[in-house]
Amino acid sequence: MRHLPKSVLTALLTVYIVWGSTYFAIQVALTAFPPLLMIGTRFLVAGAILYLWQKWHSAPNPTLREWRDGGIIGILMLGGGTGLTACAQQYVSSGLTAVFIACSPMILSGLSGLFGDWPKRREWIGIVSGFAGAMLLASDHGFAAQPMGVILLLGAILSWDVGSILSQKRLRMATGGMGFASEMLVGGLFLVILSLLRGEHMNGPLTMPAFAAWAYLVIAGSLLAFTAYMYLLSKVHTGLAASYAYVNPVIAVTLGVVFGGEHLSAKAMLAMAIILGSVVVLTTTRRVQRSS
């Protein structure tokens, strides 16, 4: 990765490490929060913090069109992407959820191709091998599912990827952090409204661990990692930006082994090696293109 610009490398590692560590935080937060309310308030608070920070630094307000475009992206990615995933997890196993999420780089690359930016052969090798590794890693957790869960997961992946590609190719958010703030504010508000319409209520008392996990998701998962992901979409090819879908389960498994005393099977080690190999291919693709 040494050939990547420092800003891109920092953003990539932030998405890999932070989103890979949020699996446990989400589980803890859900002991108190219902899913849509947890996700909605997480992004609403993160967006408000980022907006106030931008205003403190005299950033101009988004125009009405920028609010509209940022809102569309926020509703698709946060409302459709994360919201539908949270609902789907009531009907599908964690293994199948991981496999569907691992489809994201392929779908995103295909959508990018519709705008004339098809991945090169080397990128496809990295994308397909990463998907194979993710499937192998997820197979330890089973692929049980109800039809409703599969439909919700498919809708979630399509919403996330369509929002990602529109932010890159078609819609115009405000520049810099103000654009990310508008996206999180509208998307978070949309999820909170959905939560109220569904009649969600707290799952239990708001304990200190649940609140700490929620706060971690606000600061690390949303302010840092989601902003880093949106930055990557504007700077690198889609296959590399979406490679978090392969690496995040590797981070989660590694944290489980180190801190949770979990056992790492030979199959899991092989899957992780395949995934890391795919990331090497994806991170070196741009250098190969320049030299060809």
Phi, psi and omega in degrees: 000000188295337181282348180285146173303148184300322181295320179292316179298317179298315179296319181296312180294326177298313179296316180301305189286313185291309180293331175292335181266356184277347180303312180293319180298321179296318179300318180291316181297326182288351173291339179244317186266142167287158191300308184292322179293321179298312182290317182297311180294327178301311182282329178296315179292317179298318178297320179295318178298313181294322178297312180296323177297319179293320178294325178299327179263022172063030176288140179289151176293148174298148173288170179301320179294320179293323174297317180298311182294317177297323178294319178299314180295318180296318179293319180293308187283315184271312179292306181283312184293296183283324181296311180293327177297318179298319179292321183294329184293351173283344187240351184230159178284162178295329179296314180292324176301316179297322180294317179297317179297325179291345174286342187304314179300323179292316180294317181296320178293322177295318177296321177298324178297327178296338176263015175089010182240069180287142176297149174284168183303319181296323177296317179298324177299314179296319182293312182292318179293324177296320177296317179298318178295320179295320177297318180296318180293321182285342185296339177294339185257001177081162183236035180292144181196151168262152182307320180300321179296320179296318179298315180296319179295318178298317177297323181295313182295316180296318179298314181298314184286322176296317177298320180297314184287327177294323178294334183269325191245334193233307186272155184239103173279169173297155183288150174065211185295333180295326176294317178296322180296315180297322179297313181290324180295311182290315179297318179295318178297320178300317181292322178296319177297317177300321179298317180293320180294327179281351180072031179296149175220162183300139181283342182183184179295149180280090181281165179297317177300319180295318179293319179297320178295317178299316179297323177297320179295324178294308187284306185277309185291323184259300184299316183273299190288316181294319176297320178297321179295316179296325176295317179299320180301330182273352188239331187233169179292155190297325180300318179289317180300322183272002182294350174303331182298334177271320189280326183304315177298327177296315178298316182297317179295318180299316178296323178295323178290316185288315187254339183253000178068022181284157181267138179255113183282165177297323178297319179294321179295321177295317179299317180295323177295319178297316181297313181296325176296321178295324179292323176301316179298314183293322183283344178257000182297316183298321179295321179296319180297321182292328184274348182271000000 
